[in-house]
Amino acid sequence: MTSSVNVPSICAVPPEVTAGADGLPWIEDAGRVAPRDARELSRLFLDRLRVLEEGTAEHQYARNTLIEMNLSLVAFAARRFRNRGGGETEDILQVGTIGLIKAIDRFDLSREVEFTSFAIPYIVGEMKRFFRDTTWAVHVPRRLQELRVALAKSKEALSTALNRQPTVAELAAHLDLTEEEVVEGLVAANGYVAGSLDSPAGDDETDTTGPRYADMVGDVDPALGLFEDLHALGPLLQDLGERDRAIIEMRFGQEMTQADIGRELNVSQMHVSRLLSRILTRLRTGLLST
């Protein structure tokens, strides 16, 4: 009996799962355990699961109970995909449960990490893999769809074996294909699904603190407008008289003051100001009319 968990479905461990499972309460309906209580109980069950012999009734009970107690994590993760389409809710929950099971089998209490924090990336990862393998944003031939799935599996297997991303040649050898066929499959993979602009832009799809794709979308470069203006200004400058071009060159090319230009031309600063105003008005009018 666990006094800290107020769930009527928890009672004494039945005789068939008593051996080697001391300290584990019997939970009649693990799906009804509140999430807060499930967090506390999960640590207890995960701790005992590591010392129970796989294949025994005790091990099976502990593992199944952990899965049922934490199905709320799968439902929670599935909400972020509710508007994505490409799969029924039941399918998403099923693949999410696969991620939950992987998290249970790989969790290590010695890491001092909350199980929920550890499990969510596994669950979300399986859901994303489901969409990656079953949905496409644009139509591609079935042959390329199947090749995309084969490439994804081969990349995962080779990455684990090589401890790095495989090359096109290695993928081709692994799948007994030509390098041209592999490249064709990789290019076709770009049409699998339109990702959200809020998705992480890095390799780690579980990183929610890094840059998003939206942060990397290009914006209008102000230099483009400047280039267009200068391109249109060229012929207008050519139409100016020699002295007017010299004044523009001194004022804006050499960044001379009006007083310096006046001394260079042997005229007053006021006269230079009037000349500049006339020249700039002419150029501005010419730009607006182009």
Secondary structure, DSSP 8 states (H G I E B T S, - for coil): --TT---TTEE---GGGTTT-TT--EES-GGGS-HHHHHHHHHHHHHHHTTS-TTSHHHHHHHHHHHHHTHHHHHHHHGGGTTT-SS-HHHHHHHHHHHHHHHHHH--GGG---HHHHHHHHHHHHHHHHHHHH--SS---HHHHHHHHHHHHHHHHHHHHHTS---HHHHHHHHT--HHHHHHHHHHGGGS----TTSB-SS-TT-SSS-BGGGG-----HHHHHHHHHHHHHHHHHTS-HHHHHHHIIIIIS---HHHHHHHHTS-HHHHHHHHHHHHHHHHHHHHH-
